[in-house]
Amino acid sequence: MKERLRLRDTVLVGSMLFGLFFGAGNLIFPVYLGQMAGRRVWIAAVGLLITGVGLPLLGVAAQGISRVSGLRELAGKVGPRYGLLFTCALYLTIGPLFAIPRCASVSFTVGLEPMGLSGGVPLAVFSFLFFAATLAFSLWPGKILTWVGRILTPVFLVFLGALIVTALVFPMGSTAAIDPQPIYAEEAFFSGFLEGYNTMDALASLAFGIVVIGVIRELGIKSPAAVAANTVRAGAVGCLLMGAIYLALAVIGAQSRGVYPLAANGGEVLALVANHYFGPAGGLILAATVTLACLKTAVGLITSCAETFSGLFPRAAGYRVFATAFCVVSFLIANLGLNSVIAYSLPVLMFLYPLAITLILLALCGNLFGQDRRVYGWVTGCTMVAAIFDLIKALPAQLIAQLHLEGLIDFAAEWLPLFSKGMGWVVPALIGLVIGLALHRLRPEDKRAKAV
């Protein structure tokens, strides 16, 4: 029986995973982190790499090691209802509520805002055309999408590579001379850690992991242990490539402060850097490739979300109805603008990410406690309660004031360790783990075995 993929196949699967992950957020957040962090960019980058690279790799590995058939089964280890709700919440987050609208708003920010167009009618027209094309490809996918994917990604990476090499060889400034923004001056590591949430890659890994596993099985790997090992190796290839790009973009973002002031978002930074080195032509090439890359990502996400929801709720609607509805919702949200999409996604990510992190870690270590559902339940329950406070803290200040939520934030700041760093869920998760493991150890051996 075949136990290990050839190096060529491992690289190909890793490249496929990179293509699945690499979207709008992977471009804009590292470069903006660099602008914000300044000379503390390396410390911030370590935090970003943990949540933006390490966690996605662990998420892919968790599905291989736990031998589940998909996200619903993995999250279902907490409970059947939780499995359904978490699956829906995750796909809506990496789909029509945030990630897909971000594809259109990033394309607009990089492509049209440098030409003097902003918001209002231009954004509405652009996003309408963007999602009309997305829907057309999603409803009638053909060879053109495959062609665009095969041609576009290499062209985009070649241009991005040329931009990165040029910027590193001829830097706009020294990172050591750039003062960090206050939040990065005080908490560079934790700020970078939380910035990694915005990429949504750890969430996406729970959705895409099963795709990688299926490809590995098609390549002749059948043993569950061998599938898990090859999944980890292929995942490492894709994630290491992402990590290298993240580091380069973060450094370029920091160096750009030597010429340009702090931008409003990473999309603006990319446009400024491209125009600085290659002039208007470089800006146009970047805009075209980013737009097509984001279009390809949006089509993939619409397809994945529509297939998932039509499978979960077959009586509610079919694939085409879900695909159309998701495009309409994405269009409406995209018209809020990139800054608003990012701002309103943060509270949701502050809630979902702790749940995703604990689920990944429990799946990786599940054999140590016999996959006991009580361990999953206690850890998830305690994490969820604490993550609600993180969500509240991340809400826009105006909304916090209108809902009079200041008291809840003060309560959490007093009683939850690490809450000020955005990590208030860590200690409650550990408490839940201790309780769950204690209950697991108290259960008689024969009953414990039945829970596996």
Secondary structure, DSSP 8 states (H G I E B T S, - for coil): ---S--HHHHHHHHHHHHHHH-SHHHHHHHHHHHHHHGGGHHHHHHHHHIIIIIHHHHHHHHHHHHT-SSHHHHHTTT-HHHHHHHHHHHHHIIIIITHHHHHHHHHHHHHTGGGT--SHHHHHHHHHHHHHHHHHHHHS--HHHHHHHHHHHHHHHHHHHHHHHHHHHS-SS-GGG----HHHHH-HHHHHHHHGGGG-HHHHHHHHHHHHHHHHHHTT--SHHHHHHHHHHHHHHHHHHHHHHHHHHHHHHHHHTTTS---SSHHHHHHHHHHHHHHHHHHHHHHHHHHHHHHHHHHHHHHHHHHHHHHH-TTT--HHHHHHHHHHHHHHHHTT-HHHHHHHHHHHHHHHHHHHHHHHHHHHHGGGGTT-HHHHHHHHHHHHHHHHHHHHHHS-HHHHHHTT-HHHHHHHHHHSTTGGGT-TTHHHHHHHHHHHHHHHHHS-HHHHHHT-
